[in-house]
Amino acid sequence: MRATKNEVPKHVGVILDGNRRFAKKLMLKPWKGHEWGAKKVEKLMDWAGEIGIKELTLYSFSMQNMNRPKEEFEYLMKVFRSEFTRLGNDPRLEKEDIKINFIGRIHLFPKDVYEKMRELMDRTKNHKSFIINFAMAYGGREEVVDAVMKLSQDVKSGKLSAEEINEEIFQDYLYTPDEPDLIIRTGGDHRTSNFLIWQSNYSEWFFLEKCWPEFEKEDLVEVVDQYVNRERRFGK
């Protein structure tokens, strides 16, 4: 059974794992793999649109990645600067009505990187046809803690009473309330790694051995086909 636009998941999360391992296979410095990974994200935008996916959430840089060695961290910032500039010049943003979000503790990035993120979000905030959430300086537990802090401030200020709090209200305090239908992790590891721990409660997970730079359109199509054929009972 092949996936159709009426059957495909609306929201797909991807843990972009395996960039460094891919570079090692090519006998390059481990962090050189991030360039290959960034180019694959650009292709993913097209593939997702062709298949009919309406939203992507990409685990691009975790809170733990903030502790990478100085040389690698600075190289990654260079990649981000280059890619965000390229994305800002991408005609698809307007042509295809693409909205860009950055979710996480993005204030922790160098000022110029943070400002590029803010510019992209401000520029595309009214776009609705296709959404891309880049999880940057992101962690699922950190997201819940930040949500609790914001919620408690609103309770303290009187904007919200403690009795009003329920799952729906709490979810609105998260970086993104949108729940992915399926999540793909590349790189061969079979763990969730603190990704969307609230939103993924009923997501379908797929773990691939391929490193992220090796991911191709046929891999996405195959995962979507498997997703279509899975029975989702939501605990019933």
C-alpha positions as CSV (number, residue, x, y, z in Angstrom):
1,M,0.0,0.0,0.0
2,R,1.5,3.3,-1.0
3,A,1.0,6.5,1.0
4,T,-1.3,9.1,-0.4
5,K,-1.7,12.8,0.5
6,N,-4.9,11.9,2.5
7,E,-3.0,9.2,4.5
8,V,0.3,10.7,5.3
9,P,1.1,12.0,8.8
10,K,0.6,15.8,9.1
11,H,3.5,16.3,11.6
12,V,6.8,14.4,11.5
13,G,9.6,14.7,14.0
14,V,13.2,13.8,13.1
15,I,16.1,13.2,15.4
16,L,19.0,14.1,13.1
17,D,21.6,11.7,14.5
18,G,24.8,10.3,13.0
19,N,26.5,13.3,11.4
20,R,29.8,12.7,13.2
21,R,29.8,9.0,12.6
22,F,29.2,9.7,8.9
23,A,32.2,12.0,8.8
24,K,34.4,9.4,10.4
25,K,33.4,6.9,7.7
26,L,34.8,9.4,5.2
27,M,37.9,9.8,7.5
28,L,37.1,13.5,8.0
29,K,37.0,15.4,11.3
30,P,33.9,14.3,13.1
31,W,32.1,17.7,13.0
32,K,32.5,18.0,9.2
33,G,29.5,15.7,9.1
34,H,27.3,18.6,10.2
35,E,27.7,20.2,6.8
36,W,26.4,17.1,5.1
37,G,23.6,16.9,7.6
38,A,22.5,20.6,6.9
39,K,22.4,19.9,3.2
40,K,20.1,16.9,3.8
41,V,17.7,19.1,5.8
42,E,17.4,21.3,2.7
43,K,16.3,18.3,0.7
44,L,14.0,17.0,3.4
45,M,12.0,20.2,3.0
46,D,11.2,19.3,-0.6
47,W,10.6,15.6,0.1
48,A,8.1,16.4,2.9
49,G,6.2,18.8,0.8
50,E,6.0,16.4,-2.1
51,I,4.6,13.6,0.1
52,G,2.1,15.9,1.8
53,I,3.6,16.4,5.3
54,K,2.5,19.8,6.7
55,E,4.9,20.1,9.7
56,L,8.4,19.0,10.6
57,T,10.1,19.2,14.0
58,L,13.8,18.7,13.6
59,Y,16.0,17.9,16.7
60,S,19.0,19.9,15.5
61,F,20.9,20.8,18.6
62,S,20.3,19.5,22.1
63,M,21.0,21.2,25.4
64,Q,23.8,18.6,26.0
65,N,25.3,19.7,22.6
66,M,26.1,23.0,24.3
67,N,29.0,21.1,26.0
68,R,30.7,20.0,22.8
69,P,34.4,20.7,22.6
70,K,35.1,24.4,21.8
71,E,36.5,23.7,18.3
72,E,33.4,21.7,17.3
73,F,31.0,24.1,19.0
74,E,32.5,27.0,17.0
75,Y,32.4,25.0,13.8
76,L,28.7,24.3,14.4
77,M,27.9,28.0,15.0
78,K,29.6,28.7,11.7
79,V,27.4,26.1,10.0
80,F,24.3,27.6,11.6
81,R,25.2,31.1,10.5
82,S,25.7,29.9,7.0
83,E,22.5,27.8,6.9
84,F,20.3,30.4,8.5
85,T,21.5,33.0,6.0
86,R,20.8,30.6,3.1
87,L,17.4,29.8,4.5
88,G,16.7,33.5,4.8
89,N,17.4,33.9,1.1
90,D,15.4,30.8,0.1
91,P,12.5,31.8,-2.2
92,R,10.5,28.8,-1.0
93,L,9.7,30.7,2.3
94,E,7.4,33.0,0.4
95,K,6.5,30.9,-2.6
96,E,5.5,27.9,-0.5
97,D,4.2,29.9,2.6
98,I,6.8,28.2,5.0
99,K,6.8,29.2,8.6
100,I,10.1,28.8,10.5
101,N,10.2,28.3,14.3
102,F,13.1,27.8,16.6
103,I,12.2,26.0,19.8
104,G,14.4,25.6,22.9
105,R,16.5,27.9,25.0
106,I,17.7,29.8,22.0
107,H,18.8,32.8,24.0
108,L,21.9,30.7,24.9
109,F,23.3,30.9,21.4
110,P,25.8,33.6,20.4
111,K,24.0,36.9,19.8
112,D,24.3,37.0,16.1
113,V,23.1,33.4,15.7
114,Y,20.1,34.2,18.0
115,E,19.3,37.3,16.0
116,K,19.3,35.3,12.8
117,M,16.8,32.9,14.4
118,R,14.6,35.8,15.5
119,E,14.7,37.4,12.1
120,L,13.5,34.2,10.4
121,M,10.7,33.7,12.9
122,D,9.5,37.3,12.6
123,R,9.6,37.2,8.8
124,T,7.6,34.0,8.5
125,K,5.3,34.3,11.5
126,N,2.2,34.7,9.4
127,H,2.9,31.8,7.0
128,K,0.7,28.8,7.5
129,S,1.0,26.2,4.7
130,F,4.1,24.4,5.9
131,I,5.8,24.6,9.3
132,I,9.4,23.8,10.2
133,N,10.4,23.7,13.9
134,F,14.1,23.6,14.5
135,A,14.7,22.3,18.1
136,M,17.8,24.2,19.1
137,A,19.4,24.2,22.6
138,Y,16.4,21.9,23.2
139,G,15.6,19.3,25.8
140,G,12.2,17.8,26.6
141,R,12.7,18.0,30.3
142,E,13.9,21.5,30.0
143,E,10.8,22.3,27.9
144,V,8.6,21.0,30.7
145,V,10.5,22.9,33.4
146,D,10.3,26.2,31.3
147,A,6.5,25.6,30.9
148,V,6.0,25.1,34.6
149,M,8.0,28.3,35.3
150,K,5.8,30.3,32.9
151,L,2.6,28.7,34.2
152,S,3.5,29.4,37.8
153,Q,4.3,33.0,37.0
154,D,0.8,33.4,35.5
155,V,-0.8,31.8,38.5
156,K,1.2,34.1,40.8
157,S,0.1,37.2,38.8
158,G,-3.5,36.1,38.8
159,K,-3.8,35.5,35.1
160,L,-4.6,31.9,35.8
161,S,-5.9,30.0,38.8
162,A,-4.4,26.7,40.0
163,E,-7.9,25.1,39.6
164,E,-8.0,25.9,35.9
165,I,-4.8,23.9,35.1
166,N,-5.3,20.8,33.0
167,E,-3.4,19.0,30.2
168,E,-4.7,21.3,27.5
169,I,-3.8,24.5,29.3
170,F,-0.4,23.1,30.3
171,Q,0.4,22.1,26.7
172,D,-0.1,25.7,25.6
173,Y,2.9,26.7,27.7
174,L,5.2,24.3,25.9
175,Y,7.6,25.6,23.2
176,T,5.3,23.9,20.7
177,P,1.9,22.3,21.5
178,D,1.8,20.4,18.2
179,E,2.0,16.6,18.6
180,P,3.9,14.7,15.9
181,D,2.2,11.7,14.3
182,L,5.5,9.9,13.8
183,I,9.1,10.4,14.8
184,I,12.1,9.1,12.9
185,R,15.5,8.7,14.5
186,T,18.5,8.0,12.3
187,G,22.0,6.9,13.4
188,G,21.2,3.4,14.8
189,D,20.4,4.3,18.4
190,H,17.1,3.2,19.8
191,R,16.3,5.8,22.4
192,T,14.2,8.9,22.5
193,S,17.0,11.2,23.9
194,N,14.8,13.8,25.6
195,F,12.9,14.7,22.4
196,L,9.3,16.0,22.7
197,I,8.7,14.0,25.8
198,W,5.2,15.5,26.3
199,Q,4.1,15.8,22.7
200,S,5.2,12.3,21.7
201,N,3.0,10.4,24.0
202,Y,1.2,8.7,21.1
203,S,3.7,9.2,18.3
204,E,4.8,6.3,16.2
205,W,8.5,5.8,16.4
206,F,10.8,4.5,13.6
207,F,14.6,3.9,14.3
208,L,16.9,3.7,11.2
209,E,20.4,2.4,11.1
210,K,21.4,5.0,8.5
211,C,23.2,8.1,9.6
212,W,21.3,11.3,8.9
213,P,23.5,12.4,5.9
214,E,22.7,9.0,4.3
215,F,18.9,9.5,4.6
216,E,17.2,9.7,1.3
217,K,13.7,10.3,0.0
218,E,13.0,6.6,-0.4
219,D,13.7,6.2,3.3
220,L,11.1,8.8,4.1
221,V,8.6,7.2,1.8
222,E,9.2,3.8,3.3
223,V,8.7,5.0,6.8
224,V,5.5,6.8,5.8
225,D,4.2,3.7,4.1
226,Q,4.8,1.7,7.3
227,Y,3.1,4.4,9.3
228,V,0.1,4.2,7.1
229,N,-0.2,0.5,7.7
230,R,0.2,0.7,11.5
231,E,-2.9,0.5,13.6
232,R,-3.0,3.4,16.0
233,R,-5.3,2.7,19.0
234,F,-4.4,5.6,21.3
235,G,-4.7,3.3,24.3
236,K,-8.2,2.1,23.4
